[in-house]
């Protein structure tokens, strides 16, 4: 899904995305996800880090169907769990 960015903007976004994808936290999450999927071959979806269980890919997007609009200043996973 293209965002119709200029070549300069697309290159800058690619650099930003790669830097984020290679942070220590993202590397740990990818490694965990790979281990988890190998240990749970029956799960055909995604691991939900918030709920700690397997969900379909669509159900694991946008805060369980509540959207991301309220994710603003002060948003954490803990505040999401309380609602």
Secondary structure, 3 states (H helix, E strand, C coil): CCCCCCHHHHHHHHHHHHHHHCCHHHHHHHHHHHHHHHHCCCCCCEEECCCCEEECCCCCCHHHHCCCCCCCCCCCHHHHHHC
